[in-house]
Amino acid sequence: MRVVIIADHWFASRERSMLARLQVGLADEGIRVVQAVPVGVEAGSDGILSETVHFEDTGPPLSLRRRAAATAQSLTMSAKAGDGELPQIVHAFGGQVWDFGLALAEQLDAAFILEAWRAGLSRAVQRIFAKGHDSAGQLALCPDKKLMEHLRADAPNAAIHHSPWGVYTNDSTNTVLTPGKAWAFMVDGAGYDRQAFTATFEAIAEVMRTRPDTLVFVDALAARRTDLWKLADRLGIRDRMSLVDEMDTNRELVLKGDVLILPEARGEQRTLVLEAMGTGMPVIAAADPMHSSLIDRRSALLVPVGERGRWVQQLENLLSNPDLVAQLTTSARAYIAEEHRPSRQVNCVIDAYEAAIGKKSIPFPG
């Protein structure tokens, strides 16, 4: 089987490691992968286990079919130069390439699969399924069970399958919140919920007043959207605040921090959060009804959205209780090892591929 994995700018950069793991896992199962990435974006693997084709991801609406046809021609020529097998699946990551991915699938007479990774994509899922010429060959994959239930309710005509994203876990948890060393809070999110960010940041500032060596790092785009520079200045912690461009892309830096803080609850899935849990970095997050991996006192400490006092309480509780840190990070790592293995994602994706092209479903463990 040959599969085209296509990603938009956001996914190709911020979820690069997950895409690479998936491609390696599919290759191990004998599936030939073609990476389709926007012009100017680096491919998600080293090119040894998959071939790469670049495509024009932007242009006037009337150019969509032309751009898809050009990419389909490149794939056809590549297939003829090899074993002659054309792609049977187009698997799209990132809403910005759904239309292009569907057009490409139609050019190739292939099945189309999309990843529905956040709650706000319900209408887009409905639209794509209504637009497709062959709805029997279309599937949506969702990395979260609770989010999947929400999407199924909003898009009842869409075939939606569960496919949890996979990450690796450390053999032992990282050392965090070491006494006598400066601590680093990492604040991540999209920044669309200004009220939630403000309440969380005010709580962080209150905790930092009693811990003068603590630093806070914030996703730069979220900080701009929520105007955190002015708030940090008013709260007196601007000199201890730093911005990080695209935290999800620069996760190696983020995962060296002591605590990952997630102020928003928007039903968004990010492997950065899973990797933090898997490496032993404690997570404090806004309670999110569409995020199954956020389980209070098992994988994270949860706070009702925007409740400043509870944020202060949970932060102080974590920082002053080494036993709680050890318990939380150990249980979170065990949860990730059980529920978010890369091999499980690969098996779920293969199951969806087989279903999309009409073959018998392949069972998978768990």
Secondary structure by P-SEA (a helix, b strand, c coil): cbbbbbbcccccccaaaaaaaaaaaaaaacbbbbbbbccccccccccccbbbbbbbccccccaaaaaaaaaaaaaaaaaaacccccccbbbbccccaaaaaaaaaaaacbbbbbbbccccaaaaaaaaaaaccccccbbbbbccaaaaaaaaaaccccbbbbbbbbbbbcccccccccccbbbbbbbbcccccaaaaaaaaaaaaaaaaacccbbbbccaaaaaaaaaaaaaaaacccccbbbbcccccaaaaaaaccbbbbccccccccaaaaaaaaabbbbbbccccccccccccccbbbbcccaaaaaaaaaaaaaacaaaaaaaaaaaaaaaaccccaaaaaaaaaaaaaaaaccccccccc
